């Protein structure tokens, strides 16, 4: 196969003994999660945690199940491209469980240095025996397809990078074609290649120190006592990068004591841009699950007042849980659509944060399943909703107050264009310069009334993708 992936080499593993005659628990767990994502549009992260806990998988089994789920979801486009060349019927006609078994097997064939090729095929066949009641007897089919893949993999060619660069990047780096096409038009071919490549790398695990309870140095020492290797963030003063995590984060004593929150470094910058002080009245208009809410509370020294609103009552409960675990007392949760907030808090807030609902194209590295859910028409629909919400929550800002708009989207329609349209309709607001608040390397200037925006990219900054603008109400 041209353009070989990591792990694509001779791993036939002769002389290693016979394989177990039943499917490994980690692969069973991975199949359950992938089936839930495929059939019920479930969220991979949440479903994975629930499945691993329910099956009580620990150590290597837990790590393998996690790798298989996220690996298959990251590389699904490429896996399907290859599988289609060895299947005699369209993949859409194959039972979803059987297809996911083929994906798991092929993922290990392509990317797992530790799994001999015959073992990857054998385990896929054993896994297929568990679903005989739903799909007849798929073991023979799975065995035939994957053995054909092993024999013919070197002959598989990717699309021509010169003749069809969009399809080439889409297949090679496993992203939807429509998204690759739009990114090339926005960022150019070279930057798009770097971006889609970065999206297939594992996300670093970063945490934010709860400075209401402990300093960063003290937390790093406490983590060291729990056997966790970590380094300080170079981006934010509260941030810590975890090198490896042998146990679920919620099992750590330092987590249970409320010493930290799991949060991307880029996300931490947003609360610093809000820059709330101890006497502010702050509205977090879409607060769940509360990572930015609790960060602002820490920046305020647990003083002032934060109104944490969210339309989803179930997710709002997560805000309350985080507030309680972290020992925060200046937050009040409110179940409300952000567009209704001016009815209750007209012109009352000194700071308002709108972390708007968005396409999430900046977090594909962390949520690989989401790239397959997105549709191009959603971006236009979201941009209209974002402008509507931003316009409404702006009515909560007092004269001299600050309105911060953020997304985890990379799309201009959801970011700069929303701000441009908002400013044309609301001349009482103006953009403020972020360079005095956050490091200048994270700031991008655009020829729009001399604005300065936060613009983060996974392949450039090593964080999730974020956009942020800070607006001042002048009159």
C-alpha positions in Angstrom: 0.0 0.0 0.0 1.4 3.4 -0.8 1.7 6.1 1.9 2.1 3.6 4.7 0.8 4.3 8.1 2.6 3.7 11.4 2.6 0.0 12.1 2.2 -1.0 8.5 4.9 -3.7 8.2 5.3 -7.4 8.4 3.7 -8.5 11.6 2.7 -12.0 10.7 3.9 -13.2 14.1 4.7 -16.8 13.1 5.6 -19.0 16.1 3.8 -17.0 18.7 1.4 -19.7 19.7 -2.3 -20.1 19.4 -4.8 -17.3 20.1 -7.5 -17.5 22.6 -10.8 -18.9 21.2 -12.9 -16.1 22.5 -13.0 -12.3 22.0 -11.0 -10.2 24.4 -13.0 -8.0 26.8 -11.4 -4.8 25.5 -12.6 -5.6 21.9 -16.0 -6.4 23.2 -16.2 -3.1 25.0 -14.9 -1.2 21.9 -17.5 -2.8 19.7 -20.3 -1.9 22.1 -19.2 1.7 22.1 -18.8 1.9 18.3 -22.2 0.3 17.8 -23.8 2.9 20.1 -22.1 5.7 18.1 -23.2 4.2 14.8 -26.7 3.1 15.6 -27.8 5.7 18.2 -25.6 8.6 17.4 -24.3 8.3 21.0 -21.3 10.4 22.1 -18.2 8.3 22.1 -16.5 9.8 25.2 -19.5 9.4 27.5 -20.5 6.0 26.2 -16.9 4.7 26.5 -16.7 5.8 30.1 -20.0 4.2 31.0 -19.1 0.9 29.2 -15.6 0.6 30.7 -17.0 1.2 34.2 -19.9 -1.2 33.7 -17.5 -3.9 32.5 -15.0 -3.0 35.2 -12.1 -2.9 32.7 -8.8 -1.7 34.2 -5.2 -1.3 33.2 -4.2 -2.6 29.8 -7.8 -3.7 28.9 -9.1 -0.2 29.6 -6.3 1.3 27.6 -6.8 -1.0 24.6 -10.5 -0.4 24.5 -10.0 3.3 24.5 -7.4 3.1 21.8 -9.6 1.0 19.6 -12.6 3.3 20.0 -10.8 6.5 19.3 -8.5 5.0 16.7 -11.4 3.6 14.7 -13.3 6.8 14.9 -10.3 8.9 13.9 -9.4 6.7 10.9 -12.9 5.6 9.9 -12.8 7.3 6.5 -9.6 5.7 5.6 -10.6 2.3 7.0 -13.8 2.4 5.0 -11.9 3.4 1.8 -9.7 0.3 2.2 -12.5 -2.1 3.2 -14.7 -1.1 0.3 -12.0 -2.3 -2.0 -12.1 -5.8 -0.5 -15.9 -6.1 0.0 -18.2 -7.1 -2.9 -21.1 -5.0 -1.7 -21.5 -1.4 -0.5 -20.5 -0.9 3.2 -23.8 0.7 3.8 -25.5 -2.7 3.2 -23.3 -4.4 5.9 -24.7 -4.9 9.4 -23.3 -2.0 11.5 -21.8 -4.4 14.1 -20.1 -6.4 11.4 -18.7 -3.3 9.8 -17.4 -2.1 13.1 -15.7 -5.4 13.7 -14.0 -5.1 10.3 -12.9 -1.6 11.2 -11.5 -2.7 14.5 -9.6 -5.5 12.8 -8.3 -3.3 10.0 -7.3 -0.6 12.5 -5.1 -3.0 14.3 -3.7 -4.3 11.0 -2.7 -0.8 9.9 -1.7 0.9 13.2 -0.9 -1.6 15.9 2.7 -2.6 16.1 2.0 -4.9 19.1 -0.7 -7.0 17.4 0.4 -9.7 14.9 -1.6 -9.6 11.7 -3.0 -13.1 12.3 -4.0 -12.1 15.8 -5.9 -9.1 14.6 -7.8 -11.3 12.1 -8.4 -14.0 14.7 -9.8 -11.6 17.3 -12.1 -10.0 14.8 -13.5 -13.4 13.8 -14.0 -14.3 17.5 -15.7 -11.0 18.0 -18.1 -11.7 15.1 -19.2 -14.9 16.7 -20.9 -12.9 19.4 -23.4 -11.3 17.0 -24.5 -14.5 15.2 -28.1 -14.0 16.3 -28.4 -10.6 14.6 -26.4 -11.2 11.4 -26.6 -14.9 10.7 -23.0 -16.2 10.8 -20.7 -13.3 9.8 -17.5 -15.0 11.0 -16.7 -16.4 7.6 -17.3 -13.1 5.9 -15.1 -11.2 8.4 -12.4 -13.8 8.1 -12.4 -13.7 4.3 -12.4 -9.9 4.1 -9.6 -9.3 6.6 -7.4 -12.1 5.1 -7.9 -10.5 1.7 -6.8 -7.2 3.2 -3.7 -8.7 4.7 -2.8 -10.3 1.3 -3.6 -7.3 -0.8 -2.8 -4.3 1.4 0.4 -3.4 -0.4 -1.5 -3.0 -3.6 -4.0 -0.5 -2.3 -3.4 3.0 -3.6 -4.7 6.3 -2.1 -6.3 8.9 -4.4 -3.9 11.0 -6.5 -2.6 13.9 -4.4 -2.0 16.0 -7.5 -5.1 15.2 -9.5 -7.6 15.2 -6.6 -6.0 16.8 -3.5 -9.4 17.1 -1.7 -10.1 13.4 -2.0 -6.5 12.5 -1.2 -6.5 14.5 2.1 -10.0 13.2 2.9 -8.9 9.6 2.6 -5.4 9.8 3.9 -6.3 11.8 7.0 -9.9 10.5 7.4 -12.0 13.7 7.2 -15.2 14.4 5.3 -14.5 15.7 1.8 -16.8 18.8 2.1 -14.8 19.9 5.2 -11.4 19.4 3.6 -12.6 21.4 0.6 -13.8 24.3 2.8 -10.6 24.3 4.8 -8.5 24.4 1.7 -10.5 27.5 0.6 -10.0 29.1 4.0 -6.5 28.2 5.0 -4.8 26.9 1.8 -3.6 23.3 1.0 -0.5 23.2 3.1 -2.2 24.5 6.3 -5.1 22.1 5.8 -2.8 19.2 5.5 -1.1 20.1 8.7 -4.5 20.6 10.4 -6.1 17.3 9.4 -2.9 15.5 10.3 -2.9 17.1 13.8 -6.6 16.2 14.2 -5.6 12.5 14.2 -3.1 12.8 17.0 -4.1 12.1 20.6 -5.1 15.1 22.6 -2.8 16.0 25.4 -4.5 15.8 28.8 -4.4 19.2 30.5 -5.9 20.2 33.8 -6.5 23.5 35.5 -5.5 24.0 39.1 -8.3 25.1 41.4 -6.4 28.0 42.9 -9.1 28.5 45.5 -7.7 25.4 47.2 -4.2 24.8 46.1 -1.3 26.3 44.1 -0.1 24.8 40.9 3.3 23.8 42.4 1.5 22.2 45.3 -0.9 20.3 43.0 2.0 19.1 40.9 3.6 17.7 44.0 0.4 16.0 45.1 0.0 14.5 41.6 3.6 13.2 41.9 2.8 11.5 45.2 -0.1 9.7 43.3 2.4 8.5 40.7 1.4 11.0 38.0 4.1 12.6 35.8 3.2 16.1 34.8 4.7 19.4 33.6 3.5 23.1 33.9 1.6 24.6 31.0 3.5 27.3 29.1 0.3 29.0 28.1 -1.6 29.6 31.3 -0.4 29.9 34.9 -3.0 27.4 36.3 -2.4 24.8 33.6 -0.7 21.4 34.0 0.0 18.8 31.3 -0.4 15.2 32.4 2.2 12.9 30.7 0.4 9.7 31.4 -2.6 8.6 33.5 -2.6 4.9 34.7 -6.0 5.3 36.3 -9.3 7.2 35.5 -8.9 10.8 36.5 -12.0 10.7 38.7 -10.2 8.1 40.9 -7.4 10.4 41.8 -7.5 11.8 45.4 -6.5 15.2 44.1 -9.5 15.2 41.8 -11.9 14.0 44.5 -10.6 16.8 46.8 -11.5 19.4 44.2 -7.9 20.4 43.4 -8.3 20.5 39.7 -10.6 20.5 36.6 -9.8 18.7 33.3 -9.7 21.5 30.7 -7.9 22.3 27.5 -5.3 25.0 27.7 -7.0 27.0 25.0 -10.2 26.9 26.9 -8.5 28.3 29.9 -7.5 31.4 28.0 -11.2 32.3 27.5 -11.8 33.1 31.2 -8.6 35.2 31.2 -10.1 37.2 28.3 -13.3 37.8 30.3 -10.9 38.9 33.1 -13.5 39.1 35.9 -12.7 40.8 39.2 -13.9 40.2 42.7 -16.7 42.7 42.6 -18.2 41.8 39.2 -21.6 40.5 38.3 -20.9 37.9 35.6 -23.3 36.0 33.4 -22.1 32.8 31.8 -24.9 32.4 29.3 -24.2 28.8 28.2 -22.3 27.5 31.1 -22.6 23.7 31.2 -20.6 21.7 32.2 -19.0 24.6 34.1 -15.3 24.5 33.3 -15.2 28.2 32.4 -17.8 29.1 35.1 -15.6 27.6 37.8 -12.4 29.2 36.3 -14.0 32.6 36.5 -15.0 31.9 40.1 -11.4 31.2 40.9 -10.2 34.3 39.1 -12.7 36.3 41.2 -11.4 34.7 44.4 -14.9 33.2 45.0 -16.3 36.7 45.5 -18.7 38.8 43.4 -21.5 36.9 41.7 -21.8 34.5 38.7 -25.0 33.6 37.1 -24.5 30.3 35.4 -27.3 29.7 32.9 -27.9 26.8 30.5 -31.0 25.6 28.6 -30.3 22.0 29.4 -31.3 21.2 33.0 -29.4 17.8 32.9 -26.2 19.5 31.9 -26.8 22.3 34.3 -26.6 19.8 37.0 -23.0 19.1 36.0 -22.3 22.8 36.7 -23.7 22.4 40.2 -21.7 19.2 40.8 -18.4 20.9 39.7 -19.2 24.0 41.8 -19.7 21.8 44.9 -16.6 19.7 44.3 -14.4 22.7 43.9 -15.8 24.5 47.0 -17.2 27.5 45.1 -19.9 29.6 46.6 -20.4 32.6 44.3 -22.2 30.7 41.5 -25.9 30.5 41.1 -27.2 28.1 38.4 -30.2 29.2 36.3 -32.1 27.0 33.9 -32.8 29.3 31.0 -32.4 29.7 27.3 -29.7 32.3 26.8 -32.1 34.4 24.6 -34.4 34.8 27.6 -31.7 36.1 30.0 -32.4 39.8 29.2 -35.9 39.3 30.5 -34.4 38.7 34.0 -31.1 40.6 33.9 -31.4 43.6 31.6 -28.2 45.7 31.7 -27.2 44.2 35.0 -23.9 42.4 34.2 -20.4 43.9 34.2 -19.2 40.8 32.3 -21.0 38.4 30.0 -19.5 35.3 28.5 -21.3 33.6 25.6 -19.5 30.3 24.8 -21.8 29.8 21.8 -23.2 26.5 20.5 -21.1 25.8 17.4 -20.0 23.2 14.9 -17.1 22.1 17.1 -14.7 21.8 14.2 -11.8 22.9 16.5 -12.2 19.8 18.7 -12.1 17.0 16.2 -8.8 15.8 17.8 -10.6 15.3 21.1 -14.0 14.2 19.7 -13.2 12.2 16.5 -16.8 10.9 16.3 -18.1 14.4 15.8 -16.4 14.9 12.4 -18.8 12.3 10.9 -21.9 14.0 12.4 -21.3 17.4 10.8 -23.1 18.6 7.6 -22.2 21.8 5.6 -25.6 23.3 6.0 -25.3 23.2 9.8 -22.6 25.9 9.7 -25.0 28.5 8.1 -27.8 27.5 10.5 -25.5 27.8 13.5 -24.1 31.2 12.4 -27.7 32.6 12.4 -28.4 31.1 15.8 -25.1 32.5 17.2 -25.9 36.0 16.0 -29.4 35.8 17.5 -28.1 34.6 20.9 -25.2 37.1 20.9 -27.6 40.0 20.2 -29.9 38.9 23.0 -27.3 38.4 25.7 -25.7 41.8 24.8 -28.8 43.3 26.4 -27.6 42.0 29.7 -24.4 44.1 29.6 -24.2 47.3 31.5 -22.6 50.5 30.0 -18.8 50.0 30.4 -19.3 46.3 30.7 -17.6 43.5 28.7 -19.2 40.9 26.4 -17.0 38.0 25.4 -18.0 35.7 22.5 -16.2 32.3 22.0 -16.6 29.1 20.0 -14.6 26.0 19.5 -15.2 26.3 15.7 -12.6 27.1 13.0 -15.2 28.4 10.6 -15.1 32.1 9.7 -18.9 32.1 9.3 -19.3 31.3 13.0 -16.5 33.6 14.2 -15.4 36.7 12.4 -18.5 37.0 10.3 -20.8 36.8 13.4 -18.8 39.5 15.1 -18.9 41.7 12.0 -22.6 41.4 11.6 -23.2 42.0 15.3 -21.1 45.2 15.3 -23.1 46.5 12.3 -26.3 46.0 14.2 -25.1 47.1 17.6 -22.9 50.2 17.3 -22.8 50.7 21.0 -20.2 47.9 21.2 -16.7 47.9 20.0 -13.9 45.4 19.9 -11.1 45.6 22.5 -7.4 44.6 22.1 -6.6 41.2 23.6 -2.8 41.7 23.4 -2.7 43.2 26.9 -4.6 40.2 28.4 -3.1 37.1 26.7 0.2 36.3 25.0 0.5 38.0 21.7 1.4 34.7 19.8 -2.3 33.6 20.3 -3.8 36.8 18.8 -4.6 37.4 15.1 -5.5 40.8 13.6 -8.0 41.2 10.8 -9.0 44.3 8.8 -12.3 44.8 10.6 -12.5 48.0 12.5 -9.0 47.2 13.8 -10.1 44.1 15.8 -7.9 41.6 17.5 -9.2 38.1 18.0 -8.0 35.0 19.7 -7.4 32.3 17.1 -6.1 28.9 18.1 -5.4 25.9 15.9 -4.4 22.4 16.9 -1.5 22.2 14.4 -0.1 25.6 15.4 -0.7 26.0 19.1 -1.1 22.4 20.3 -4.5 23.3 21.8 -8.0 22.7 20.7 -9.2 25.1 18.1 -10.8 28.2 19.5 -12.1 31.7 18.5 -12.7 34.5 20.9 -13.6 38.2 20.7 -13.9 40.8 23.5 -16.4 43.6 23.1 -16.9 46.7 25.2 -20.3 48.4 25.6 -19.5 52.1 25.1 -23.0 53.6 25.7 
